[in-house]
Amino acid sequence: MPATSYGAWRQWARWGGILPSLADLQSTRADTVAPEWAPVARFATAFRDLVTYEKRNLDDLLRQSDERLGAFSDPLRLSFEKHRWLDLRGEREESYSDWLAWLLEELDSTEALLKIFGLEKTKFGDQVRGARPQLDREKGIRDLGGERKRLDLLIRFGELGILLVEVKVQAIEKAGGSDNLEVYRDWLKREAGLGATPHCAILPVPDSIEPPREGWEVRTWDEVTLQLREQALGLQDSASGDLLLAALMLCFAGAVEKNVLGFTGTGAALSAPKTALYLKRFLGENRS
């Protein structure tokens, strides 16, 4: 079995959809003959072996992740999908935005914030480094037509720069509101004026189809949660040893991983190899 079985699982998903249709078609034919079950048996055996491999692989990766996290176990072991407050069927996007904003405020670190949003090695990061961030949730603004809008997360770095983060917990084309991205971007440019540098980032799910509008930089949730895991590790190793904040940070990462990214377990689903690939990235493998 190859290191990643994602391709094999995609093949299973394709054939798993075709076989029932073929069976229904055969059952409606008047000249139906006794089916040949040997190929089906081989297919079922191969799938059973794939499930067994994936379970062992994920169990091993979770064990390694537990070891790396030291005082904690991997947050994927918790059932965040059962938490009503975080249930995306209720479109509770604000729950994720509020929790993320609170964590950023508790970190109170420009460098950590830049890393979480992938800005530590950018021109924007260089310009705001050293300035203390100030966060504003759901700031009310008005567009040029006077219509009232709300910004998900606005972060000011003194007079040096402003970062606007638009949070999406569903694909952009499903969540709606993409037409507002241009409005938000233009408002930010006007707000920044001549002194501060504006920067726009959007947090979509990785498989969102619609590309962001011009002027927006994508930072997907899996990139953010991997960095939150790293920040939690750093808190354990720091002199302050803030294990409580580290634990809450891992809990938030786990909630996103389960409910937004769909890393739901070791069963017969495409989430299994996706979860394995994600854990390999956390453990230092396959990193870009």
Phi, psi and omega in degrees: 000130181293165182302324175241131182256019185300318179297320179296320179293324177295321177297318179298317180300322181292310181291327178298333177277331183281318187302315178300323179295318178296321179296318179295320180297317181295323183291340181268353181279138181289330184262031183300131176251166179301128182290155175266112188270349183301313178299323180294320179297319178296320180296316180295322179295318179297319180293320178299318178296323179295316179297317180298315179299314184296321179296314179297319181297313180292321177301319180291319180294320178295322177297315179296322179293319175304316181295320181291327182282354172066259185287350185240163168260166182295132182295344176294347179282347180269150183265071181291340180292346179267359182275114185300324181296334185253009184286116184288347175294340175266007179053049182271058180299325182298329180300318180287320178296317181296316182294317179297315181298318180297317179299317180297321178292321180292326176296320177050047183219120178297318183295318179295318180297317179298321179293319181300323180262011176067032185248005188293334182247028181251169177298320178299316179300318179297324184286327184259355182301131181101341179271137182284128181284143174237124186259143178225120181261135175053046178295130179277133177226172173234137177281182184295338178271000179090359180285139183276135178230165176232135179266136183298303184212117179244126183237119179258137176248073184058227178261010188268328184189161178227131178246125177251127181241120175260120186262128175232130177252005171227167177304143185305316184292340178268322183289331182081178177082007182294334179294339180284343184301319179293322178297313180298317181299314182293322177297318182297320178297319179292320181294321181292327181063215183269341187273306187272151177267124179272149176212134181245132177227144178238138179254091176260173170286152187301328185263021177298136185278313186287128178287155179291161179287164180302136179094356179251135178257136182272133171227101188285159185298325180295327176292321180293314183293325176297321179288326176296322175299318180294320178296321178297320176297319179297322178296323178296323184273349184283166180295327180290328178057047184282082184288330180294313178296321178299318180295317180292328177293318177293323177298317178295317178301317180296321178297318178294316181300319181285307192270326182267314183274344175079026176276083193258002175144196189253011185282192185278077180205162179295345178296335182296305179292330177296319178295319180296316179297321179295315179295326176298322177295318179296324181277001175099005179261150175058028179279139179274000000 
